Amino acid sequence: MIIDLSGKTAIVSASTAGIGLAIATGLAASGATTVINGRQQDAVERALEAILRKAPNAKLRGFAGDLGTAAGCAALAEATPEADILVNNLGVFGPGDIFSTQDADWERYFQINVMSGVRLARSYLHGMMSRKWGRVVFISSESALNIPPDMLAYGFSKTAQLSIARGLAKQAAGTGVTVNAVLPGPTLSDGFRAMVEDTAQQQAKTVAQVGIEFVRAHRSSSIIQRLATTEEVANMVVYACSTQASATTGAALRVDGGVVETIA
């Protein structure tokens, strides 16, 4: 399958590292003019350089701004008024059960993980529908289905993304625009690497080895029994953004390594 996104403009929120950077790299390598986003200009510039090393002919733009705020989303919409592909990757995570997660924490998860995607979809979906082609993808998580009680606000925000994606897909019915959610499982992202690097060094193990132990201890239902790579997650997203995925919409596409215990 050859995915050609030439002539399309793609926006990937929070795309200077991890899964977001892998998605942006995949879309750019497929020919899309890709907007790279991070909060800091220097991080955006490093990401642009990293993508060009892998895809020298990539067409790229950078946007430094906090898309977890209404002002940041409005500034992006002003800088890039139209887009054919929107990948809502921005998100935060962290521990917290019902007793330790305060109101301000719930609001933070809601604004960053949920409202960022709502605001950006509001800015770009109408144009996609009027042009009769578009792709919107929300990067959710297996935690949207396997709600972690020790990361409750995070799980709630990821489930909310599934509801929004499904509802937007229905709103765009018959227009040639698809809206989907992608659900990664445990992934060897920059965030995971930073979290376990000290442990790996102390135990004289690689980060990948620590990742395998984490999966077996905390996600024992995993079928692949390892962390996914960011590229493996990105491959699903790039497909969902392709012309070939025109009959895939309103779906929760799992790249969870089989962690979720369901055949549906």
MIDOSE-1310 file (N, C-alpha, C; in nm, 2 decimals, decimal comma, always signed):
residues 264
miid	+0,08/-0,12/+0,00/+0,00/+0,00/+0,00/+0,09/+0,12/+0,00; +0,06/+0,21/-0,10/+0,14/+0,34/-0,10/+0,05/+0,45/-0,06; +0,08/+0,51/+0,05/+0,00/+0,62/+0,10/+0,06/+0,75/+0,05; -0,02/+0,83/-0,02/+0,03/+0,95/-0,08/-0,06/+1,07/-0,03
lsgk	-0,01/+1,15/+0,05/-0,08/+1,27/+0,10/-0,04/+1,40/+0,04; +0,02/+1,39/-0,08/+0,07/+1,51/-0,14/-0,05/+1,61/-0,17; -0,02/+1,74/-0,14/-0,13/+1,84/-0,15/-0,22/+1,86/-0,03; -0,20/+1,77/+0,07/-0,28/+1,79/+0,19/-0,19/+1,86/+0,30
taiv	-0,26/+1,93/+0,38/-0,20/+2,00/+0,50/-0,24/+1,93/+0,62; -0,15/+1,89/+0,71/-0,17/+1,82/+0,83/-0,12/+1,90/+0,95; -0,20/+1,90/+1,05/-0,16/+1,95/+1,18/-0,15/+1,84/+1,29; -0,04/+1,84/+1,36/-0,03/+1,74/+1,47/+0,00/+1,81/+1,59
sast	-0,09/+1,82/+1,69/-0,06/+1,89/+1,81/+0,04/+1,81/+1,90; +0,12/+1,88/+1,97/+0,22/+1,82/+2,06/+0,31/+1,72/+1,98; +0,38/+1,77/+1,88/+0,45/+1,68/+1,79/+0,60/+1,70/+1,79; +0,65/+1,75/+1,90/+0,80/+1,77/+1,90/+0,87/+1,65/+1,96
agig	+0,80/+1,55/+2,01/+0,86/+1,43/+2,07/+0,76/+1,32/+2,07; +0,81/+1,20/+2,10/+0,73/+1,08/+2,13/+0,64/+1,05/+2,01; +0,52/+1,00/+2,05/+0,42/+0,96/+1,95/+0,39/+1,07/+1,85; +0,37/+1,19/+1,90/+0,34/+1,30/+1,81/+0,45/+1,33/+1,70
laia	+0,57/+1,32/+1,74/+0,68/+1,34/+1,65/+0,68/+1,22/+1,54; +0,66/+1,10/+1,59/+0,65/+0,99/+1,50/+0,54/+1,00/+1,40; +0,42/+1,05/+1,45/+0,31/+1,07/+1,36/+0,34/+1,18/+1,25; +0,39/+1,29/+1,30/+0,43/+1,40/+1,21/+0,53/+1,36/+1,11
tgla	+0,63/+1,28/+1,15/+0,73/+1,22/+1,06/+0,66/+1,14/+0,95; +0,57/+1,05/+0,99/+0,50/+0,96/+0,90/+0,42/+1,04/+0,80; +0,34/+1,14/+0,84/+0,26/+1,22/+0,76/+0,34/+1,30/+0,66; +0,45/+1,36/+0,71/+0,54/+1,43/+0,62/+0,61/+1,35/+0,52
asga	+0,65/+1,23/+0,56/+0,71/+1,13/+0,46/+0,62/+1,09/+0,36; +0,49/+1,10/+0,39/+0,38/+1,06/+0,29/+0,34/+1,17/+0,20; +0,41/+1,29/+0,22/+0,38/+1,40/+0,13/+0,30/+1,51/+0,18; +0,24/+1,50/+0,30/+0,16/+1,61/+0,35/+0,25/+1,72/+0,40
ttvi	+0,21/+1,85/+0,38/+0,27/+1,96/+0,44/+0,22/+1,96/+0,59; +0,32/+1,94/+0,68/+0,29/+1,91/+0,81/+0,33/+2,02/+0,91; +0,23/+2,06/+0,99/+0,26/+2,16/+1,09/+0,30/+2,10/+1,22; +0,42/+2,13/+1,27/+0,47/+2,08/+1,39/+0,45/+2,17/+1,51
ngrq	+0,39/+2,12/+1,62/+0,36/+2,21/+1,73/+0,42/+2,16/+1,86; +0,47/+2,26/+1,93/+0,52/+2,25/+2,07/+0,50/+2,38/+2,14; +0,52/+2,38/+2,27/+0,50/+2,51/+2,34/+0,62/+2,60/+2,33; +0,74/+2,54/+2,30/+0,86/+2,62/+2,29/+0,92/+2,62/+2,15
qdav	+0,97/+2,74/+2,11/+1,02/+2,75/+1,97/+1,14/+2,66/+1,95; +1,23/+2,65/+2,05/+1,35/+2,56/+2,03/+1,31/+2,42/+2,02; +1,21/+2,37/+2,09/+1,16/+2,23/+2,07/+1,11/+2,21/+1,93; +1,03/+2,31/+1,88/+0,98/+2,30/+1,75/+1,09/+2,29/+1,64
eral	+1,19/+2,37/+1,66/+1,30/+2,37/+1,56/+1,38/+2,24/+1,57; +1,40/+2,18/+1,69/+1,46/+2,05/+1,70/+1,38/+1,94/+1,63; +1,25/+1,95/+1,64/+1,16/+1,85/+1,58/+1,17/+1,86/+1,43; +1,17/+1,98/+1,38/+1,18/+2,01/+1,23/+1,31/+1,94/+1,18
eail	+1,42/+1,97/+1,25/+1,54/+1,91/+1,21/+1,54/+1,76/+1,21; +1,48/+1,70/+1,31/+1,47/+1,55/+1,33/+1,39/+1,49/+1,21; +1,28/+1,56/+1,17/+1,20/+1,50/+1,06/+1,28/+1,51/+0,93; +1,35/+1,62/+0,91/+1,42/+1,64/+0,78/+1,53/+1,54/+0,77
rkap	+1,59/+1,50/+0,88/+1,69/+1,39/+0,87/+1,63/+1,26/+0,82; +1,51/+1,23/+0,86/+1,45/+1,11/+0,81/+1,37/+1,13/+0,68; +1,32/+1,24/+0,65/+1,25/+1,27/+0,53/+1,30/+1,40/+0,47; +1,41/+1,40/+0,40/+1,48/+1,53/+0,35/+1,39/+1,61/+0,27
nakl	+1,29/+1,55/+0,20/+1,20/+1,63/+0,11/+1,07/+1,68/+0,18; +1,06/+1,66/+0,31/+0,94/+1,69/+0,38/+0,91/+1,84/+0,37; +0,78/+1,87/+0,36/+0,73/+2,01/+0,36/+0,68/+2,03/+0,50; +0,74/+2,13/+0,57/+0,71/+2,14/+0,72/+0,68/+2,29/+0,75
rgfa	+0,60/+2,31/+0,85/+0,59/+2,44/+0,91/+0,59/+2,42/+1,07; +0,63/+2,52/+1,14/+0,64/+2,51/+1,28/+0,54/+2,61/+1,34; +0,48/+2,57/+1,45/+0,40/+2,66/+1,53/+0,42/+2,64/+1,68; +0,48/+2,74/+1,74/+0,51/+2,73/+1,89/+0,39/+2,80/+1,96
gdlg	+0,32/+2,72/+2,05/+0,21/+2,77/+2,12/+0,15/+2,67/+2,21; +0,08/+2,71/+2,31/+0,02/+2,61/+2,41/-0,12/+2,58/+2,36; -0,14/+2,47/+2,30/-0,28/+2,43/+2,25/-0,37/+2,38/+2,36; -0,32/+2,38/+2,48/-0,40/+2,34/+2,59/-0,48/+2,46/+2,64
taag	-0,47/+2,57/+2,57/-0,55/+2,69/+2,61/-0,63/+2,74/+2,49; -0,74/+2,81/+2,52/-0,82/+2,86/+2,41/-0,74/+2,96/+2,32; -0,66/+3,04/+2,39/-0,58/+3,14/+2,31/-0,48/+3,08/+2,22; -0,42/+2,97/+2,26/-0,32/+2,90/+2,18/-0,39/+2,83/+2,06
caal	-0,51/+2,78/+2,08/-0,58/+2,72/+1,96/-0,62/+2,83/+1,87; -0,66/+2,94/+1,92/-0,71/+3,05/+1,83/-0,59/+3,10/+1,75; -0,47/+3,11/+1,81/-0,35/+3,16/+1,74/-0,31/+3,06/+1,63; -0,32/+2,93/+1,65/-0,29/+2,83/+1,55/-0,39/+2,85/+1,43
aeat	-0,52/+2,86/+1,46/-0,62/+2,88/+1,36/-0,60/+3,00/+1,28; -0,54/+3,10/+1,34/-0,51/+3,23/+1,26/-0,39/+3,20/+1,17; -0,29/+3,13/+1,23/-0,17/+3,11/+1,15/-0,19/+3,01/+1,04; -0,27/+2,91/+1,06/-0,30/+2,81/+0,96/-0,45/+2,79/+0,95
pead	-0,52/+2,87/+0,87/-0,66/+2,88/+0,87/-0,73/+2,75/+0,82; -0,66/+2,67/+0,73/-0,72/+2,55/+0,68/-0,63/+2,43/+0,69; -0,69/+2,32/+0,72/-0,61/+2,19/+0,72/-0,70/+2,08/+0,67; -0,63/+1,98/+0,61/-0,71/+1,86/+0,56/-0,70/+1,75/+0,66
ilvn	-0,60/+1,75/+0,75/-0,58/+1,64/+0,84/-0,55/+1,71/+0,98; -0,62/+1,67/+1,08/-0,59/+1,71/+1,22/-0,57/+1,59/+1,31; -0,46/+1,59/+1,37/-0,43/+1,48/+1,47/-0,42/+1,55/+1,61; -0,52/+1,52/+1,69/-0,52/+1,57/+1,83/-0,44/+1,48/+1,92
nlgv	-0,31/+1,51/+1,93/-0,22/+1,43/+2,01/-0,19/+1,48/+2,15; -0,22/+1,61/+2,17/-0,18/+1,68/+2,29/-0,25/+1,61/+2,41; -0,17/+1,58/+2,51/-0,23/+1,52/+2,63/-0,13/+1,52/+2,75; -0,18/+1,51/+2,87/-0,09/+1,50/+2,99/-0,14/+1,38/+3,06
fgpg	-0,05/+1,32/+3,14/-0,09/+1,20/+3,23/-0,02/+1,21/+3,36; -0,06/+1,13/+3,45/+0,00/+1,13/+3,58/-0,09/+1,05/+3,68; -0,03/+1,01/+3,79/-0,10/+0,94/+3,89/-0,20/+1,02/+3,97; -0,31/+0,96/+4,02/-0,40/+1,03/+4,10/-0,53/+0,95/+4,11
difs	-0,58/+0,91/+4,23/-0,70/+0,85/+4,24/-0,81/+0,95/+4,28; -0,93/+0,90/+4,32/-1,04/+1,00/+4,35/-1,01/+1,08/+4,47; -0,93/+1,03/+4,56/-0,90/+1,11/+4,68/-0,79/+1,21/+4,67; -0,69/+1,18/+4,58/-0,57/+1,27/+4,57/-0,59/+1,37/+4,46
tqda	-0,68/+1,34/+4,36/-0,70/+1,43/+4,25/-0,79/+1,55/+4,28; -0,74/+1,67/+4,29/-0,82/+1,78/+4,33/-0,89/+1,84/+4,21; -0,98/+1,94/+4,24/-1,06/+2,00/+4,13/-0,98/+2,06/+4,02; -0,87/+2,13/+4,06/-0,78/+2,19/+3,97/-0,72/+2,09/+3,87
dwer	-0,69/+1,97/+3,93/-0,63/+1,86/+3,85/-0,73/+1,81/+3,74; -0,85/+1,79/+3,79/-0,96/+1,75/+3,69/-0,97/+1,85/+3,58; -0,97/+1,98/+3,62/-0,99/+2,08/+3,52/-0,87/+2,09/+3,42; -0,75/+2,06/+3,47/-0,63/+2,06/+3,39/-0,64/+1,95/+3,28
yfqi	-0,68/+1,83/+3,33/-0,69/+1,72/+3,23/-0,80/+1,75/+3,13; -0,91/+1,81/+3,17/-1,02/+1,84/+3,08/-0,98/+1,94/+2,98; -0,91/+2,05/+3,02/-0,87/+2,15/+2,93/-0,77/+2,11/+2,83; -0,67/+2,03/+2,87/-0,56/+1,99/+2,79/-0,60/+1,87/+2,70
nvms	-0,65/+1,77/+2,76/-0,67/+1,64/+2,69/-0,80/+1,64/+2,61; -0,90/+1,72/+2,66/-1,03/+1,71/+2,59/-1,06/+1,84/+2,51; -1,05/+1,95/+2,58/-1,09/+2,08/+2,51/-1,00/+2,12/+2,40; -0,87/+2,08/+2,41/-0,78/+2,11/+2,30/-0,83/+2,05/+2,17
gvrl	-0,87/+1,93/+2,17/-0,92/+1,86/+2,05/-1,05/+1,92/+2,01; -1,14/+1,95/+2,10/-1,27/+2,01/+2,07/-1,25/+2,15/+2,00; -1,16/+2,23/+2,05/-1,14/+2,36/+1,99/-1,08/+2,35/+1,85; -0,98/+2,26/+1,84/-0,92/+2,25/+1,71/-1,02/+2,19/+1,60
arsy	-1,10/+2,09/+1,65/-1,20/+2,03/+1,56/-1,30/+2,14/+1,52; -1,33/+2,22/+1,61/-1,43/+2,33/+1,58/-1,37/+2,43/+1,47; -1,24/+2,45/+1,48/-1,17/+2,54/+1,38/-1,16/+2,48/+1,24; -1,14/+2,35/+1,23/-1,10/+2,29/+1,10/-1,21/+2,20/+1,04
lhgm	-1,30/+2,14/+1,12/-1,39/+2,05/+1,07/-1,49/+2,10/+0,96; -1,53/+2,22/+0,99/-1,63/+2,28/+0,89/-1,57/+2,30/+0,75; -1,44/+2,34/+0,75/-1,37/+2,36/+0,62/-1,35/+2,22/+0,55; -1,32/+2,12/+0,63/-1,31/+1,99/+0,57/-1,44/+1,94/+0,51
msrk	-1,54/+1,96/+0,58/-1,68/+1,92/+0,53/-1,72/+1,99/+0,41; -1,69/+2,12/+0,40/-1,72/+2,20/+0,28/-1,64/+2,16/+0,16; -1,52/+2,11/+0,18/-1,43/+2,07/+0,07/-1,45/+1,92/+0,04; -1,53/+1,85/+0,12/-1,57/+1,71/+0,10/-1,45/+1,61/+0,11
wgrv	-1,36/+1,65/+0,20/-1,25/+1,56/+0,23/-1,18/+1,61/+0,36; -1,15/+1,52/+0,45/-1,08/+1,55/+0,57/-1,06/+1,43/+0,66; -0,96/+1,44/+0,75/-0,93/+1,34/+0,84/-0,91/+1,40/+0,98; -0,98/+1,36/+1,08/-0,95/+1,40/+1,22/-0,93/+1,27/+1,30
vfis	-0,82/+1,28/+1,38/-0,78/+1,16/+1,46/-0,75/+1,21/+1,60; -0,82/+1,15/+1,70/-0,79/+1,18/+1,84/-0,70/+1,07/+1,89; -0,59/+1,10/+1,96/-0,50/+1,00/+2,02/-0,55/+0,98/+2,16; -0,62/+0,87/+2,17/-0,68/+0,83/+2,30/-0,58/+0,74/+2,37
sesa	-0,63/+0,63/+2,43/-0,54/+0,54/+2,51/-0,62/+0,41/+2,54; -0,55/+0,30/+2,56/-0,62/+0,18/+2,62/-0,68/+0,21/+2,75; -0,63/+0,32/+2,82/-0,69/+0,36/+2,95/-0,83/+0,42/+2,93; -0,87/+0,45/+2,81/-1,01/+0,49/+2,79/-1,11/+0,38/+2,81
lnip	-1,06/+0,25/+2,79/-1,14/+0,13/+2,81/-1,11/+0,06/+2,94; -0,98/+0,05/+2,97/-0,93/-0,01/+3,10/-0,91/+0,10/+3,19; -1,01/+0,15/+3,25/-1,00/+0,28/+3,34/-0,91/+0,25/+3,45; -0,79/+0,32/+3,46/-0,70/+0,29/+3,58/-0,75/+0,37/+3,70
pdml	-0,78/+0,31/+3,81/-0,83/+0,38/+3,93/-0,72/+0,47/+3,99; -0,60/+0,44/+3,96/-0,49/+0,53/+4,01/-0,45/+0,64/+3,92; -0,52/+0,65/+3,80/-0,50/+0,76/+3,71/-0,64/+0,79/+3,65; -0,73/+0,82/+3,75/-0,88/+0,83/+3,71/-0,91/+0,94/+3,62
aygf	-0,85/+1,06/+3,65/-0,88/+1,18/+3,57/-0,83/+1,16/+3,43; -0,71/+1,10/+3,42/-0,66/+1,07/+3,28/-0,75/+0,97/+3,21; -0,79/+0,86/+3,27/-0,88/+0,77/+3,21/-1,01/+0,83/+3,16; -1,06/+0,92/+3,25/-1,19/+0,99/+3,21/-1,16/+1,07/+3,09
skta	-1,05/+1,14/+3,08/-1,03/+1,23/+2,96/-1,01/+1,15/+2,83; -0,95/+1,03/+2,84/-0,93/+0,95/+2,73/-1,07/+0,89/+2,68; -1,15/+0,86/+2,77/-1,29/+0,81/+2,74/-1,37/+0,92/+2,67; -1,35/+1,04/+2,72/-1,42/+1,15/+2,66/-1,38/+1,17/+2,52
qlsi	-1,26/+1,15/+2,48/-1,21/+1,16/+2,35/-1,29/+1,06/+2,25; -1,31/+0,94/+2,30/-1,38/+0,84/+2,22/-1,52/+0,89/+2,19; -1,59/+0,95/+2,29/-1,73/+1,00/+2,27/-1,73/+1,12/+2,17; -1,63/+1,21/+2,18/-1,63/+1,32/+2,09/-1,60/+1,28/+1,95
argl	-1,50/+1,19/+1,93/-1,47/+1,14/+1,80/-1,59/+1,07/+1,73; -1,66/+0,99/+1,81/-1,78/+0,92/+1,75/-1,88/+1,02/+1,71; -1,91/+1,12/+1,80/-2,01/+1,22/+1,77/-1,97/+1,31/+1,65; -1,85/+1,34/+1,64/-1,80/+1,42/+1,52/-1,81/+1,34/+1,39
akqa	-1,78/+1,21/+1,40/-1,79/+1,13/+1,28/-1,94/+1,13/+1,23; -2,03/+1,12/+1,32/-2,17/+1,13/+1,28/-2,21/+1,26/+1,23; -2,16/+1,37/+1,28/-2,19/+1,50/+1,23/-2,14/+1,52/+1,09; -2,02/+1,45/+1,06/-1,96/+1,47/+0,93/-2,01/+1,36/+0,83
agtg	-2,12/+1,29/+0,86/-2,17/+1,18/+0,78/-2,19/+1,22/+0,64; -2,14/+1,15/+0,54/-2,17/+1,17/+0,40/-2,09/+1,28/+0,34; -1,99/+1,34/+0,41/-1,92/+1,45/+0,36/-1,78/+1,41/+0,31; -1,74/+1,29/+0,32/-1,60/+1,25/+0,29/-1,50/+1,28/+0,39
vtvn	-1,55/+1,32/+0,51/-1,46/+1,35/+0,62/-1,47/+1,23/+0,72; -1,36/+1,18/+0,77/-1,37/+1,07/+0,87/-1,31/+1,12/+1,00; -1,36/+1,07/+1,11/-1,32/+1,11/+1,24/-1,30/+0,98/+1,32; -1,18/+0,95/+1,37/-1,15/+0,83/+1,45/-1,07/+0,86/+1,57
avlp	-1,07/+0,76/+1,66/-0,98/+0,77/+1,77/-0,88/+0,65/+1,76; -0,75/+0,67/+1,80/-0,65/+0,57/+1,80/-0,61/+0,55/+1,95; -0,61/+0,42/+1,99/-0,58/+0,39/+2,13/-0,45/+0,31/+2,14; -0,34/+0,39/+2,17/-0,22/+0,32/+2,20/-0,22/+0,25/+2,33
gptl	-0,14/+0,14/+2,35/-0,12/+0,08/+2,48/+0,01/+0,13/+2,53; +0,08/+0,06/+2,62/+0,21/+0,10/+2,67/+0,31/+0,11/+2,55; +0,37/+0,23/+2,55/+0,45/+0,27/+2,43/+0,58/+0,32/+2,48; +0,69/+0,29/+2,40/+0,82/+0,33/+2,44/+0,84/+0,48/+2,39
sdgf	+0,77/+0,57/+2,46/+0,78/+0,71/+2,42/+0,89/+0,78/+2,50; +0,91/+0,90/+2,47/+1,01/+0,98/+2,54/+0,98/+0,99/+2,69; +0,84/+1,01/+2,71/+0,80/+1,02/+2,85/+0,83/+0,89/+2,93; +0,80/+0,77/+2,87/+0,83/+0,65/+2,94/+0,98/+0,63/+2,96
ramv	+1,06/+0,67/+2,86/+1,20/+0,65/+2,87/+1,26/+0,74/+2,98; +1,21/+0,86/+2,99/+1,26/+0,95/+3,10/+1,22/+0,90/+3,24; +1,10/+0,83/+3,24/+1,05/+0,78/+3,37/+1,13/+0,66/+3,42; +1,19/+0,58/+3,33/+1,26/+0,46/+3,38/+1,41/+0,46/+3,35
edta	+1,46/+0,56/+3,30/+1,61/+0,56/+3,27/+1,69/+0,54/+3,39; +1,66/+0,61/+3,50/+1,74/+0,59/+3,62/+1,73/+0,44/+3,67; +1,61/+0,39/+3,67/+1,59/+0,25/+3,71/+1,67/+0,15/+3,62; +1,67/+0,18/+3,49/+1,74/+0,09/+3,40/+1,89/+0,10/+3,43
qqqa	+1,94/+0,22/+3,45/+2,08/+0,23/+3,48/+2,12/+0,16/+3,61; +2,04/+0,18/+3,71/+2,07/+0,12/+3,84/+2,07/-0,03/+3,83; +1,98/-0,09/+3,75/+1,97/-0,23/+3,74/+2,05/-0,29/+3,62; +2,13/-0,20/+3,55/+2,21/-0,25/+3,44/+2,13/-0,31/+3,33
ktva	+2,02/-0,25/+3,30/+1,93/-0,30/+3,20/+1,90/-0,20/+3,10; +1,86/-0,24/+2,98/+1,81/-0,14/+2,88/+1,67/-0,09/+2,91; +1,64/+0,02/+2,85/+1,50/+0,07/+2,87/+1,40/-0,02/+2,82; +1,44/-0,09/+2,71/+1,34/-0,19/+2,65/+1,32/-0,30/+2,74
qvgi	+1,42/-0,35/+2,81/+1,41/-0,46/+2,91/+1,32/-0,42/+3,02; +1,34/-0,30/+3,07/+1,25/-0,25/+3,18/+1,11/-0,23/+3,13; +1,10/-0,20/+3,00/+0,96/-0,19/+2,95/+0,89/-0,32/+2,94; +0,96/-0,42/+2,91/+0,91/-0,56/+2,91/+0,86/-0,60/+3,05
efvr	+0,94/-0,57/+3,14/+0,91/-0,60/+3,28/+0,79/-0,52/+3,33; +0,78/-0,40/+3,29/+0,66/-0,31/+3,32/+0,54/-0,37/+3,26; +0,54/-0,41/+3,13/+0,42/-0,46/+3,07/+0,38/-0,59/+3,14; +0,47/-0,68/+3,17/+0,44/-0,81/+3,23/+0,38/-0,79/+3,37
ahrs	+0,43/-0,69/+3,44/+0,38/-0,66/+3,58/+0,25/-0,58/+3,58; +0,24/-0,49/+3,49/+0,12/-0,39/+3,51/+0,02/-0,40/+3,39; +0,06/-0,47/+3,28/-0,03/-0,49/+3,17/-0,02/-0,63/+3,12; -0,05/-0,72/+3,22/-0,02/-0,86/+3,19/-0,11/-0,92/+3,08
ssii	-0,22/-0,85/+3,05/-0,30/-0,90/+2,94/-0,24/-0,87/+2,80; -0,13/-0,80/+2,80/-0,07/-0,77/+2,67/-0,04/-0,90/+2,59; -0,07/-0,90/+2,47/-0,04/-1,02/+2,38/+0,10/-1,01/+2,32; +0,15/-0,89/+2,29/+0,28/-0,88/+2,24/+0,39/-0,88/+2,35
qrla	+0,35/-0,86/+2,47/+0,44/-0,87/+2,59/+0,56/-0,78/+2,58; +0,54/-0,66/+2,53/+0,64/-0,56/+2,52/+0,58/-0,43/+2,50; +0,65/-0,32/+2,51/+0,61/-0,19/+2,47/+0,60/-0,18/+2,32; +0,50/-0,11/+2,27/+0,50/-0,07/+2,13/+0,60/+0,04/+2,10
ttee	+0,64/+0,05/+1,98/+0,72/+0,17/+1,94/+0,63/+0,28/+1,90; +0,69/+0,40/+1,91/+0,61/+0,52/+1,86/+0,58/+0,50/+1,71; +0,67/+0,44/+1,64/+0,64/+0,42/+1,49/+0,53/+0,33/+1,47; +0,51/+0,23/+1,55/+0,40/+0,13/+1,53/+0,27/+0,21/+1,56
vanm	+0,26/+0,30/+1,65/+0,14/+0,37/+1,68/+0,12/+0,47/+1,56; +0,23/+0,53/+1,51/+0,22/+0,63/+1,40/+0,17/+0,56/+1,28; +0,21/+0,44/+1,25/+0,16/+0,37/+1,13/+0,01/+0,36/+1,12; -0,05/+0,33/+1,24/-0,20/+0,33/+1,24/-0,26/+0,46/+1,21
vvya	-0,20/+0,57/+1,27/-0,25/+0,70/+1,25/-0,24/+0,75/+1,11; -0,12/+0,72/+1,05/-0,10/+0,76/+0,91/-0,20/+0,69/+0,82; -0,23/+0,56/+0,84/-0,33/+0,49/+0,77/-0,47/+0,56/+0,78; -0,50/+0,59/+0,91/-0,63/+0,65/+0,93/-0,65/+0,78/+0,86
cstq	-0,54/+0,85/+0,83/-0,54/+0,98/+0,77/-0,53/+0,97/+0,61; -0,52/+0,85/+0,56/-0,50/+0,82/+0,42/-0,63/+0,82/+0,34; -0,61/+0,83/+0,21/-0,73/+0,82/+0,12/-0,78/+0,67/+0,13; -0,69/+0,58/+0,16/-0,73/+0,44/+0,16/-0,83/+0,41/+0,28
asat	-0,83/+0,49/+0,38/-0,91/+0,47/+0,50/-1,04/+0,54/+0,49; -1,09/+0,55/+0,37/-1,22/+0,63/+0,35/-1,34/+0,57/+0,41; -1,34/+0,44/+0,44/-1,46/+0,37/+0,50/-1,44/+0,34/+0,64; -1,33/+0,40/+0,70/-1,30/+0,38/+0,84/-1,34/+0,51/+0,91
tgaa	-1,45/+0,52/+0,99/-1,48/+0,64/+1,06/-1,57/+0,60/+1,18; -1,56/+0,69/+1,28/-1,64/+0,67/+1,40/-1,58/+0,55/+1,48; -1,46/+0,51/+1,46/-1,40/+0,39/+1,51/-1,30/+0,42/+1,62; -1,28/+0,33/+1,71/-1,17/+0,33/+1,81/-1,07/+0,23/+1,77
lrvd	-0,96/+0,27/+1,71/-0,86/+0,19/+1,65/-0,75/+0,16/+1,75; -0,74/+0,03/+1,79/-0,65/-0,01/+1,90/-0,51/-0,04/+1,84; -0,41/+0,02/+1,91/-0,27/-0,02/+1,88/-0,21/-0,05/+2,02; -0,28/-0,14/+2,09/-0,26/-0,16/+2,24/-0,18/-0,29/+2,26
ggvv	-0,14/-0,36/+2,16/-0,07/-0,48/+2,18/-0,16/-0,59/+2,24; -0,29/-0,57/+2,23/-0,38/-0,67/+2,28/-0,41/-0,66/+2,43; -0,38/-0,55/+2,49/-0,40/-0,53/+2,63/-0,55/-0,53/+2,67; -0,63/-0,47/+2,59/-0,77/-0,46/+2,62/-0,83/-0,60/+2,60
etia	-0,90/-0,65/+2,70/-0,96/-0,79/+2,70/-1,09/-0,79/+2,63; -1,09/-0,77/+2,50/-1,22/-0,78/+2,42/-1,18/-0,82/+2,28; -1,28/-0,89/+2,21/-1,25/-0,93/+2,07/-1,33/-0,83/+1,98; -1,40/-0,74/+2,04/-1,48/-0,64/+1,96/-1,40/-0,51/+1,94
